[in-house]
Amino acid sequence: MSGEPLGADRDAADQVDEPPTTGLAAVDEALAGLSVLDGRPVSEHHTELAAAHEVLHAELDAPSGQIEGRN
């Protein structure tokens, strides 16, 4: 280990400008909502991360036939 933070070797071209899209509206919205964390103090991250976590759990726990956007 180099002692540098994880991802410290990434240059600006490697940074993601847009959150990934999954095709599941609720998941896409939760991931997009995390973009507000950039520039905020870490102490303010919990609320947004917890909300995204809840959405992801709800989508993953739903039976496959009941997930919005899936056939």
mmCIF file of the N, C-alpha and C atoms, coordinates in Angstrom:
data_MODEL
# 
_entry.id   MODEL 
# 
loop_
_atom_site.group_PDB 
_atom_site.id 
_atom_site.type_symbol 
_atom_site.label_atom_id 
_atom_site.label_alt_id 
_atom_site.label_comp_id 
_atom_site.label_asym_id 
_atom_site.label_entity_id 
_atom_site.label_seq_id 
_atom_site.pdbx_PDB_ins_code 
_atom_site.Cartn_x 
_atom_site.Cartn_y 
_atom_site.Cartn_z 
_atom_site.occupancy 
_atom_site.B_iso_or_equiv 
_atom_site.pdbx_formal_charge 
_atom_site.auth_seq_id 
_atom_site.auth_comp_id 
_atom_site.auth_asym_id 
_atom_site.auth_atom_id 
_atom_site.pdbx_PDB_model_num 
ATOM 1   N N  . MET A 1 1  ? 0.838   -1.176  0.000   1.00 0.00 ? 1  MET A N  1 
ATOM 2   C CA . MET A 1 1  ? 0.000   0.000   0.000   1.00 0.00 ? 1  MET A CA 1 
ATOM 3   C C  . MET A 1 1  ? 0.881   1.236   0.000   1.00 0.00 ? 1  MET A C  1 
ATOM 4   N N  . SER A 1 2  ? 0.410   2.230   -0.736  1.00 0.00 ? 2  SER A N  1 
ATOM 5   C CA . SER A 1 2  ? 1.198   3.450   -0.859  1.00 0.00 ? 2  SER A CA 1 
ATOM 6   C C  . SER A 1 2  ? 0.889   4.458   0.233   1.00 0.00 ? 2  SER A C  1 
ATOM 7   N N  . GLY A 1 3  ? -0.173  4.254   0.992   1.00 0.00 ? 3  GLY A N  1 
ATOM 8   C CA . GLY A 1 3  ? -0.559  5.207   2.015   1.00 0.00 ? 3  GLY A CA 1 
ATOM 9   C C  . GLY A 1 3  ? -1.451  6.318   1.492   1.00 0.00 ? 3  GLY A C  1 
ATOM 10  N N  . GLU A 1 4  ? -1.703  6.316   0.171   1.00 0.00 ? 4  GLU A N  1 
ATOM 11  C CA . GLU A 1 4  ? -2.591  7.316   -0.409  1.00 0.00 ? 4  GLU A CA 1 
ATOM 12  C C  . GLU A 1 4  ? -4.034  6.842   -0.299  1.00 0.00 ? 4  GLU A C  1 
ATOM 13  N N  . PRO A 1 5  ? -4.979  7.777   -0.256  1.00 0.00 ? 5  PRO A N  1 
ATOM 14  C CA . PRO A 1 5  ? -6.391  7.385   -0.212  1.00 0.00 ? 5  PRO A CA 1 
ATOM 15  C C  . PRO A 1 5  ? -6.782  6.582   -1.443  1.00 0.00 ? 5  PRO A C  1 
ATOM 16  N N  . LEU A 1 6  ? -7.731  5.694   -1.265  1.00 0.00 ? 6  LEU A N  1 
ATOM 17  C CA . LEU A 1 6  ? -8.237  4.889   -2.364  1.00 0.00 ? 6  LEU A CA 1 
ATOM 18  C C  . LEU A 1 6  ? -8.716  5.808   -3.478  1.00 0.00 ? 6  LEU A C  1 
ATOM 19  N N  . GLY A 1 7  ? -8.272  5.562   -4.685  1.00 0.00 ? 7  GLY A N  1 
ATOM 20  C CA . GLY A 1 7  ? -8.682  6.373   -5.819  1.00 0.00 ? 7  GLY A CA 1 
ATOM 21  C C  . GLY A 1 7  ? -7.839  7.614   -6.040  1.00 0.00 ? 7  GLY A C  1 
ATOM 22  N N  . ALA A 1 8  ? -6.822  7.831   -5.203  1.00 0.00 ? 8  ALA A N  1 
ATOM 23  C CA . ALA A 1 8  ? -6.002  9.029   -5.326  1.00 0.00 ? 8  ALA A CA 1 
ATOM 24  C C  . ALA A 1 8  ? -5.199  9.040   -6.622  1.00 0.00 ? 8  ALA A C  1 
ATOM 25  N N  . ASP A 1 9  ? -4.998  7.871   -7.222  1.00 0.00 ? 9  ASP A N  1 
ATOM 26  C CA . ASP A 1 9  ? -4.221  7.793   -8.449  1.00 0.00 ? 9  ASP A CA 1 
ATOM 27  C C  . ASP A 1 9  ? -5.066  8.083   -9.693  1.00 0.00 ? 9  ASP A C  1 
ATOM 28  N N  . ARG A 1 10 ? -6.343  8.338   -9.531  1.00 0.00 ? 10 ARG A N  1 
ATOM 29  C CA . ARG A 1 10 ? -7.212  8.640   -10.668 1.00 0.00 ? 10 ARG A CA 1 
ATOM 30  C C  . ARG A 1 10 ? -6.981  10.080  -11.110 1.00 0.00 ? 10 ARG A C  1 
ATOM 31  N N  . ASP A 1 11 ? -6.945  10.292  -12.414 1.00 0.00 ? 11 ASP A N  1 
ATOM 32  C CA . ASP A 1 11 ? -6.860  11.668  -12.880 1.00 0.00 ? 11 ASP A CA 1 
ATOM 33  C C  . ASP A 1 11 ? -8.255  12.189  -13.190 1.00 0.00 ? 11 ASP A C  1 
ATOM 34  N N  . ALA A 1 12 ? -8.336  13.445  -13.543 1.00 0.00 ? 12 ALA A N  1 
ATOM 35  C CA . ALA A 1 12 ? -9.641  14.088  -13.753 1.00 0.00 ? 12 ALA A CA 1 
ATOM 36  C C  . ALA A 1 12 ? -10.444 13.388  -14.847 1.00 0.00 ? 12 ALA A C  1 
ATOM 37  N N  . ALA A 1 13 ? -9.800  12.799  -15.831 1.00 0.00 ? 13 ALA A N  1 
ATOM 38  C CA . ALA A 1 13 ? -10.511 12.126  -16.924 1.00 0.00 ? 13 ALA A CA 1 
ATOM 39  C C  . ALA A 1 13 ? -11.232 10.875  -16.437 1.00 0.00 ? 13 ALA A C  1 
ATOM 40  N N  . ASP A 1 14 ? -10.781 10.304  -15.331 1.00 0.00 ? 14 ASP A N  1 
ATOM 41  C CA . ASP A 1 14 ? -11.399 9.093   -14.792 1.00 0.00 ? 14 ASP A CA 1 
ATOM 42  C C  . ASP A 1 14 ? -12.622 9.396   -13.927 1.00 0.00 ? 14 ASP A C  1 
ATOM 43  N N  . GLN A 1 15 ? -12.822 10.635  -13.548 1.00 0.00 ? 15 GLN A N  1 
ATOM 44  C CA . GLN A 1 15 ? -13.929 10.987  -12.674 1.00 0.00 ? 15 GLN A CA 1 
ATOM 45  C C  . GLN A 1 15 ? -15.242 10.894  -13.446 1.00 0.00 ? 15 GLN A C  1 
ATOM 46  N N  . VAL A 1 16 ? -16.288 10.468  -12.773 1.00 0.00 ? 16 VAL A N  1 
ATOM 47  C CA . VAL A 1 16 ? -17.597 10.297  -13.388 1.00 0.00 ? 16 VAL A CA 1 
ATOM 48  C C  . VAL A 1 16 ? -18.399 11.582  -13.216 1.00 0.00 ? 16 VAL A C  1 
ATOM 49  N N  . ASP A 1 17 ? -18.867 12.141  -14.329 1.00 0.00 ? 17 ASP A N  1 
ATOM 50  C CA . ASP A 1 17 ? -19.679 13.351  -14.281 1.00 0.00 ? 17 ASP A CA 1 
ATOM 51  C C  . ASP A 1 17 ? -21.143 13.025  -14.036 1.00 0.00 ? 17 ASP A C  1 
ATOM 52  N N  . GLU A 1 18 ? -21.601 11.918  -14.550 1.00 0.00 ? 18 GLU A N  1 
ATOM 53  C CA . GLU A 1 18 ? -22.991 11.506  -14.438 1.00 0.00 ? 18 GLU A CA 1 
ATOM 54  C C  . GLU A 1 18 ? -23.053 10.204  -13.651 1.00 0.00 ? 18 GLU A C  1 
ATOM 55  N N  . PRO A 1 19 ? -24.065 10.054  -12.788 1.00 0.00 ? 19 PRO A N  1 
ATOM 56  C CA . PRO A 1 19 ? -24.200 8.774   -12.094 1.00 0.00 ? 19 PRO A CA 1 
ATOM 57  C C  . PRO A 1 19 ? -24.591 7.687   -13.091 1.00 0.00 ? 19 PRO A C  1 
ATOM 58  N N  . PRO A 1 20 ? -24.275 6.452   -12.787 1.00 0.00 ? 20 PRO A N  1 
ATOM 59  C CA . PRO A 1 20 ? -24.651 5.367   -13.697 1.00 0.00 ? 20 PRO A CA 1 
ATOM 60  C C  . PRO A 1 20 ? -26.169 5.241   -13.778 1.00 0.00 ? 20 PRO A C  1 
ATOM 61  N N  . THR A 1 21 ? -26.650 4.711   -14.883 1.00 0.00 ? 21 THR A N  1 
ATOM 62  C CA . THR A 1 21 ? -28.078 4.453   -14.999 1.00 0.00 ? 21 THR A CA 1 
ATOM 63  C C  . THR A 1 21 ? -28.302 2.955   -14.994 1.00 0.00 ? 21 THR A C  1 
ATOM 64  N N  . THR A 1 22 ? -29.351 2.544   -14.305 1.00 0.00 ? 22 THR A N  1 
ATOM 65  C CA . THR A 1 22 ? -29.646 1.127   -14.156 1.00 0.00 ? 22 THR A CA 1 
ATOM 66  C C  . THR A 1 22 ? -30.902 0.719   -14.900 1.00 0.00 ? 22 THR A C  1 
ATOM 67  N N  . GLY A 1 23 ? -31.710 1.691   -15.272 1.00 0.00 ? 23 GLY A N  1 
ATOM 68  C CA . GLY A 1 23 ? -32.999 1.386   -15.875 1.00 0.00 ? 23 GLY A CA 1 
ATOM 69  C C  . GLY A 1 23 ? -34.105 1.268   -14.841 1.00 0.00 ? 23 GLY A C  1 
ATOM 70  N N  . LEU A 1 24 ? -33.738 1.319   -13.583 1.00 0.00 ? 24 LEU A N  1 
ATOM 71  C CA . LEU A 1 24 ? -34.716 1.301   -12.491 1.00 0.00 ? 24 LEU A CA 1 
ATOM 72  C C  . LEU A 1 24 ? -34.799 2.728   -11.957 1.00 0.00 ? 24 LEU A C  1 
ATOM 73  N N  . ALA A 1 25 ? -35.954 3.368   -12.158 1.00 0.00 ? 25 ALA A N  1 
ATOM 74  C CA . ALA A 1 25 ? -36.095 4.791   -11.832 1.00 0.00 ? 25 ALA A CA 1 
ATOM 75  C C  . ALA A 1 25 ? -35.716 5.111   -10.388 1.00 0.00 ? 25 ALA A C  1 
ATOM 76  N N  . ALA A 1 26 ? -36.173 4.300   -9.439  1.00 0.00 ? 26 ALA A N  1 
ATOM 77  C CA . ALA A 1 26 ? -35.893 4.583   -8.025  1.00 0.00 ? 26 ALA A CA 1 
ATOM 78  C C  . ALA A 1 26 ? -34.398 4.491   -7.727  1.00 0.00 ? 26 ALA A C  1 
ATOM 79  N N  . VAL A 1 27 ? -33.726 3.513   -8.301  1.00 0.00 ? 27 VAL A N  1 
ATOM 80  C CA . VAL A 1 27 ? -32.282 3.351   -8.088  1.00 0.00 ? 27 VAL A CA 1 
ATOM 81  C C  . VAL A 1 27 ? -31.528 4.490   -8.757  1.00 0.00 ? 27 VAL A C  1 
ATOM 82  N N  . ASP A 1 28 ? -31.924 4.826   -9.981  1.00 0.00 ? 28 ASP A N  1 
ATOM 83  C CA . ASP A 1 28 ? -31.261 5.921   -10.688 1.00 0.00 ? 28 ASP A CA 1 
ATOM 84  C C  . ASP A 1 28 ? -31.403 7.231   -9.926  1.00 0.00 ? 28 ASP A C  1 
ATOM 85  N N  . GLU A 1 29 ? -32.582 7.490   -9.374  1.00 0.00 ? 29 GLU A N  1 
ATOM 86  C CA . GLU A 1 29 ? -32.806 8.713   -8.597  1.00 0.00 ? 29 GLU A CA 1 
ATOM 87  C C  . GLU A 1 29 ? -31.965 8.707   -7.324  1.00 0.00 ? 29 GLU A C  1 
ATOM 88  N N  . ALA A 1 30 ? -31.863 7.542   -6.673  1.00 0.00 ? 30 ALA A N  1 
ATOM 89  C CA . ALA A 1 30 ? -31.062 7.449   -5.447  1.00 0.00 ? 30 ALA A CA 1 
ATOM 90  C C  . ALA A 1 30 ? -29.585 7.705   -5.748  1.00 0.00 ? 30 ALA A C  1 
ATOM 91  N N  . LEU A 1 31 ? -29.085 7.143   -6.846  1.00 0.00 ? 31 LEU A N  1 
ATOM 92  C CA . LEU A 1 31 ? -27.690 7.357   -7.210  1.00 0.00 ? 31 LEU A CA 1 
ATOM 93  C C  . LEU A 1 31 ? -27.440 8.807   -7.599  1.00 0.00 ? 31 LEU A C  1 
ATOM 94  N N  . ALA A 1 32 ? -28.367 9.393   -8.343  1.00 0.00 ? 32 ALA A N  1 
ATOM 95  C CA . ALA A 1 32 ? -28.225 10.797  -8.727  1.00 0.00 ? 32 ALA A CA 1 
ATOM 96  C C  . ALA A 1 32 ? -28.244 11.696  -7.496  1.00 0.00 ? 32 ALA A C  1 
ATOM 97  N N  . GLY A 1 33 ? -29.032 11.315  -6.502  1.00 0.00 ? 33 GLY A N  1 
ATOM 98  C CA . GLY A 1 33 ? -29.117 12.102  -5.277  1.00 0.00 ? 33 GLY A CA 1 
ATOM 99  C C  . GLY A 1 33 ? -27.813 12.169  -4.514  1.00 0.00 ? 33 GLY A C  1 
ATOM 100 N N  . LEU A 1 34 ? -26.941 11.204  -4.733  1.00 0.00 ? 34 LEU A N  1 
ATOM 101 C CA . LEU A 1 34 ? -25.651 11.210  -4.045  1.00 0.00 ? 34 LEU A CA 1 
ATOM 102 C C  . LEU A 1 34 ? -24.705 12.282  -4.575  1.00 0.00 ? 34 LEU A C  1 
ATOM 103 N N  . SER A 1 35 ? -25.037 12.841  -5.729  1.00 0.00 ? 35 SER A N  1 
ATOM 104 C CA . SER A 1 35 ? -24.169 13.875  -6.300  1.00 0.00 ? 35 SER A CA 1 
ATOM 105 C C  . SER A 1 35 ? -24.098 15.119  -5.417  1.00 0.00 ? 35 SER A C  1 
ATOM 106 N N  . VAL A 1 36 ? -25.077 15.311  -4.549  1.00 0.00 ? 36 VAL A N  1 
ATOM 107 C CA . VAL A 1 36 ? -25.059 16.480  -3.653  1.00 0.00 ? 36 VAL A CA 1 
ATOM 108 C C  . VAL A 1 36 ? -23.961 16.366  -2.595  1.00 0.00 ? 36 VAL A C  1 
ATOM 109 N N  . LEU A 1 37 ? -23.385 15.182  -2.452  1.00 0.00 ? 37 LEU A N  1 
ATOM 110 C CA . LEU A 1 37 ? -22.357 14.992  -1.425  1.00 0.00 ? 37 LEU A CA 1 
ATOM 111 C C  . LEU A 1 37 ? -21.043 15.675  -1.782  1.00 0.00 ? 37 LEU A C  1 
ATOM 112 N N  . ASP A 1 38 ? -20.792 15.846  -3.064  1.00 0.00 ? 38 ASP A N  1 
ATOM 113 C CA . ASP A 1 38 ? -19.537 16.451  -3.505  1.00 0.00 ? 38 ASP A CA 1 
ATOM 114 C C  . ASP A 1 38 ? -19.415 17.864  -2.945  1.00 0.00 ? 38 ASP A C  1 
ATOM 115 N N  . GLY A 1 39 ? -18.382 18.090  -2.208  1.00 0.00 ? 39 GLY A N  1 
ATOM 116 C CA . GLY A 1 39 ? -18.138 19.403  -1.645  1.00 0.00 ? 39 GLY A CA 1 
ATOM 117 C C  . GLY A 1 39 ? -18.735 19.612  -0.257  1.00 0.00 ? 39 GLY A C  1 
ATOM 118 N N  . ARG A 1 40 ? -19.582 18.699  0.168   1.00 0.00 ? 40 ARG A N  1 
ATOM 119 C CA . ARG A 1 40 ? -20.161 18.828  1.515   1.00 0.00 ? 40 ARG A CA 1 
ATOM 120 C C  . ARG A 1 40 ? -19.251 18.152  2.533   1.00 0.00 ? 40 ARG A C  1 
ATOM 121 N N  . PRO A 1 41 ? -19.278 18.634  3.763   1.00 0.00 ? 41 PRO A N  1 
ATOM 122 C CA . PRO A 1 41 ? -18.487 17.964  4.804   1.00 0.00 ? 41 PRO A CA 1 
ATOM 123 C C  . PRO A 1 41 ? -18.982 16.532  5.013   1.00 0.00 ? 41 PRO A C  1 
ATOM 124 N N  . VAL A 1 42 ? -18.080 15.651  5.336   1.00 0.00 ? 42 VAL A N  1 
ATOM 125 C CA . VAL A 1 42 ? -18.426 14.251  5.556   1.00 0.00 ? 42 VAL A CA 1 
ATOM 126 C C  . VAL A 1 42 ? -19.503 14.107  6.630   1.00 0.00 ? 42 VAL A C  1 
ATOM 127 N N  . SER A 1 43 ? -19.509 14.991  7.583   1.00 0.00 ? 43 SER A N  1 
ATOM 128 C CA . SER A 1 43 ? -20.504 14.917  8.656   1.00 0.00 ? 43 SER A CA 1 
ATOM 129 C C  . SER A 1 43 ? -21.932 15.072  8.131   1.00 0.00 ? 43 SER A C  1 
ATOM 130 N N  . GLU A 1 44 ? -22.085 15.596  6.924   1.00 0.00 ? 44 GLU A N  1 
ATOM 131 C CA . GLU A 1 44 ? -23.406 15.779  6.325   1.00 0.00 ? 44 GLU A CA 1 
ATOM 132 C C  . GLU A 1 44 ? -23.783 14.657  5.361   1.00 0.00 ? 44 GLU A C  1 
ATOM 133 N N  . HIS A 1 45 ? -22.942 13.681  5.178   1.00 0.00 ? 45 HIS A N  1 
ATOM 134 C CA . HIS A 1 45 ? -23.184 12.622  4.203   1.00 0.00 ? 45 HIS A CA 1 
ATOM 135 C C  . HIS A 1 45 ? -24.182 11.568  4.667   1.00 0.00 ? 45 HIS A C  1 
ATOM 136 N N  . HIS A 1 46 ? -24.310 11.354  5.946   1.00 0.00 ? 46 HIS A N  1 
ATOM 137 C CA . HIS A 1 46 ? -25.095 10.233  6.455   1.00 0.00 ? 46 HIS A CA 1 
ATOM 138 C C  . HIS A 1 46 ? -26.530 10.218  5.947   1.00 0.00 ? 46 HIS A C  1 
ATOM 139 N N  . THR A 1 47 ? -27.210 11.330  5.989   1.00 0.00 ? 47 THR A N  1 
ATOM 140 C CA . THR A 1 47 ? -28.618 11.377  5.606   1.00 0.00 ? 47 THR A CA 1 
ATOM 141 C C  . THR A 1 47 ? -28.812 10.930  4.155   1.00 0.00 ? 47 THR A C  1 
ATOM 142 N N  . GLU A 1 48 ? -27.994 11.452  3.251   1.00 0.00 ? 48 GLU A N  1 
ATOM 143 C CA . GLU A 1 48 ? -28.125 11.097  1.831   1.00 0.00 ? 48 GLU A CA 1 
ATOM 144 C C  . GLU A 1 48 ? -27.756 9.636   1.586   1.00 0.00 ? 48 GLU A C  1 
ATOM 145 N N  . LEU A 1 49 ? -26.686 9.172   2.241   1.00 0.00 ? 49 LEU A N  1 
ATOM 146 C CA . LEU A 1 49 ? -26.280 7.780   2.082   1.00 0.00 ? 49 LEU A CA 1 
ATOM 147 C C  . LEU A 1 49 ? -27.328 6.827   2.642   1.00 0.00 ? 49 LEU A C  1 
ATOM 148 N N  . ALA A 1 50 ? -27.908 7.171   3.780   1.00 0.00 ? 50 ALA A N  1 
ATOM 149 C CA . ALA A 1 50 ? -28.939 6.329   4.383   1.00 0.00 ? 50 ALA A CA 1 
ATOM 150 C C  . ALA A 1 50 ? -30.171 6.254   3.495   1.00 0.00 ? 50 ALA A C  1 
ATOM 151 N N  . ALA A 1 51 ? -30.558 7.373   2.889   1.00 0.00 ? 51 ALA A N  1 
ATOM 152 C CA . ALA A 1 51 ? -31.719 7.381   1.995   1.00 0.00 ? 51 ALA A CA 1 
ATOM 153 C C  . ALA A 1 51 ? -31.462 6.501   0.771   1.00 0.00 ? 51 ALA A C  1 
ATOM 154 N N  . ALA A 1 52 ? -30.280 6.617   0.178   1.00 0.00 ? 52 ALA A N  1 
ATOM 155 C CA . ALA A 1 52 ? -29.938 5.787   -0.981  1.00 0.00 ? 52 ALA A CA 1 
ATOM 156 C C  . ALA A 1 52 ? -29.892 4.313   -0.591  1.00 0.00 ? 52 ALA A C  1 
ATOM 157 N N  . HIS A 1 53 ? -29.372 4.031   0.574   1.00 0.00 ? 53 HIS A N  1 
ATOM 158 C CA . HIS A 1 53 ? -29.291 2.662   1.082   1.00 0.00 ? 53 HIS A CA 1 
ATOM 159 C C  . HIS A 1 53 ? -30.683 2.044   1.203   1.00 0.00 ? 53 HIS A C  1 
ATOM 160 N N  . GLU A 1 54 ? -31.626 2.807   1.726   1.00 0.00 ? 54 GLU A N  1 
ATOM 161 C CA . GLU A 1 54 ? -33.002 2.323   1.876   1.00 0.00 ? 54 GLU A CA 1 
ATOM 162 C C  . GLU A 1 54 ? -33.623 1.996   0.523   1.00 0.00 ? 54 GLU A C  1 
ATOM 163 N N  . VAL A 1 55 ? -33.412 2.865   -0.456  1.00 0.00 ? 55 VAL A N  1 
ATOM 164 C CA . VAL A 1 55 ? -33.959 2.636   -1.799  1.00 0.00 ? 55 VAL A CA 1 
ATOM 165 C C  . VAL A 1 55 ? -33.362 1.369   -2.399  1.00 0.00 ? 55 VAL A C  1 
ATOM 166 N N  . LEU A 1 56 ? -32.049 1.232   -2.291  1.00 0.00 ? 56 LEU A N  1 
ATOM 167 C CA . LEU A 1 56 ? -31.387 0.052   -2.852  1.00 0.00 ? 56 LEU A CA 1 
ATOM 168 C C  . LEU A 1 56 ? -31.882 -1.229  -2.181  1.00 0.00 ? 56 LEU A C  1 
ATOM 169 N N  . HIS A 1 57 ? -32.034 -1.208  -0.873  1.00 0.00 ? 57 HIS A N  1 
ATOM 170 C CA . HIS A 1 57 ? -32.558 -2.382  -0.167  1.00 0.00 ? 57 HIS A CA 1 
ATOM 171 C C  . HIS A 1 57 ? -33.964 -2.716  -0.615  1.00 0.00 ? 57 HIS A C  1 
ATOM 172 N N  . ALA A 1 58 ? -34.812 -1.715  -0.747  1.00 0.00 ? 58 ALA A N  1 
ATOM 173 C CA . ALA A 1 58 ? -36.194 -1.951  -1.165  1.00 0.00 ? 58 ALA A CA 1 
ATOM 174 C C  . ALA A 1 58 ? -36.228 -2.579  -2.553  1.00 0.00 ? 58 ALA A C  1 
ATOM 175 N N  . GLU A 1 59 ? -35.410 -2.082  -3.463  1.00 0.00 ? 59 GLU A N  1 
ATOM 176 C CA . GLU A 1 59 ? -35.386 -2.631  -4.827  1.00 0.00 ? 59 GLU A CA 1 
ATOM 177 C C  . GLU A 1 59 ? -34.814 -4.042  -4.852  1.00 0.00 ? 59 GLU A C  1 
ATOM 178 N N  . LEU A 1 60 ? -33.772 -4.279  -4.072  1.00 0.00 ? 60 LEU A N  1 
ATOM 179 C CA . LEU A 1 60 ? -33.158 -5.610  -4.049  1.00 0.00 ? 60 LEU A CA 1 
ATOM 180 C C  . LEU A 1 60 ? -34.036 -6.638  -3.344  1.00 0.00 ? 60 LEU A C  1 
ATOM 181 N N  . ASP A 1 61 ? -34.814 -6.188  -2.366  1.00 0.00 ? 61 ASP A N  1 
ATOM 182 C CA . ASP A 1 61 ? -35.690 -7.098  -1.630  1.00 0.00 ? 61 ASP A CA 1 
ATOM 183 C C  . ASP A 1 61 ? -36.992 -7.398  -2.357  1.00 0.00 ? 61 ASP A C  1 
ATOM 184 N N  . ALA A 1 62 ? -37.348 -6.577  -3.336  1.00 0.00 ? 62 ALA A N  1 
ATOM 185 C CA . ALA A 1 62 ? -38.610 -6.778  -4.061  1.00 0.00 ? 62 ALA A CA 1 
ATOM 186 C C  . ALA A 1 62 ? -38.502 -8.023  -4.937  1.00 0.00 ? 62 ALA A C  1 
ATOM 187 N N  . PRO A 1 63 ? -39.571 -8.794  -5.012  1.00 0.00 ? 63 PRO A N  1 
ATOM 188 C CA . PRO A 1 63 ? -39.564 -9.935  -5.942  1.00 0.00 ? 63 PRO A CA 1 
ATOM 189 C C  . PRO A 1 63 ? -39.284 -9.437  -7.353  1.00 0.00 ? 63 PRO A C  1 
ATOM 190 N N  . SER A 1 64 ? -38.590 -10.208 -8.147  1.00 0.00 ? 64 SER A N  1 
ATOM 191 C CA . SER A 1 64 ? -38.139 -9.751  -9.468  1.00 0.00 ? 64 SER A CA 1 
ATOM 192 C C  . SER A 1 64 ? -39.287 -9.295  -10.354 1.00 0.00 ? 64 SER A C  1 
ATOM 193 N N  . GLY A 1 65 ? -40.456 -9.820  -10.198 1.00 0.00 ? 65 GLY A N  1 
ATOM 194 C CA . GLY A 1 65 ? -41.592 -9.398  -11.021 1.00 0.00 ? 65 GLY A CA 1 
ATOM 195 C C  . GLY A 1 65 ? -42.207 -8.109  -10.552 1.00 0.00 ? 65 GLY A C  1 
ATOM 196 N N  . GLN A 1 66 ? -41.789 -7.596  -9.400  1.00 0.00 ? 66 GLN A N  1 
ATOM 197 C CA . GLN A 1 66 ? -42.400 -6.392  -8.857  1.00 0.00 ? 66 GLN A CA 1 
ATOM 198 C C  . GLN A 1 66 ? -41.484 -5.182  -8.872  1.00 0.00 ? 66 GLN A C  1 
ATOM 199 N N  . ILE A 1 67 ? -40.319 -5.315  -9.466  1.00 0.00 ? 67 ILE A N  1 
ATOM 200 C CA . ILE A 1 67 ? -39.396 -4.191  -9.511  1.00 0.00 ? 67 ILE A CA 1 
ATOM 201 C C  . ILE A 1 67 ? -39.746 -3.327  -10.717 1.00 0.00 ? 67 ILE A C  1 
ATOM 202 N N  . GLU A 1 68 ? -39.949 -2.034  -10.459 1.00 0.00 ? 68 GLU A N  1 
ATOM 203 C CA . GLU A 1 68 ? -40.295 -1.110  -11.524 1.00 0.00 ? 68 GLU A CA 1 
ATOM 204 C C  . GLU A 1 68 ? -39.234 -1.123  -12.596 1.00 0.00 ? 68 GLU A C  1 
ATOM 205 N N  . GLY A 1 69 ? -39.655 -1.227  -13.843 1.00 0.00 ? 69 GLY A N  1 
ATOM 206 C CA . GLY A 1 69 ? -38.716 -1.183  -14.961 1.00 0.00 ? 69 GLY A CA 1 
ATOM 207 C C  . GLY A 1 69 ? -38.174 -2.530  -15.373 1.00 0.00 ? 69 GLY A C  1 
ATOM 208 N N  . ARG A 1 70 ? -38.490 -3.566  -14.629 1.00 0.00 ? 70 ARG A N  1 
ATOM 209 C CA . ARG A 1 70 ? -38.038 -4.913  -15.013 1.00 0.00 ? 70 ARG A CA 1 
ATOM 210 C C  . ARG A 1 70 ? -39.210 -5.716  -15.522 1.00 0.00 ? 70 ARG A C  1 
ATOM 211 N N  . ASN A 1 71 ? -38.908 -6.613  -16.428 1.00 0.00 ? 71 ASN A N  1 
ATOM 212 C CA . ASN A 1 71 ? -39.956 -7.508  -16.956 1.00 0.00 ? 71 ASN A CA 1 
ATOM 213 C C  . ASN A 1 71 ? -39.986 -8.801  -16.213 1.00 0.00 ? 71 ASN A C  1 
# 
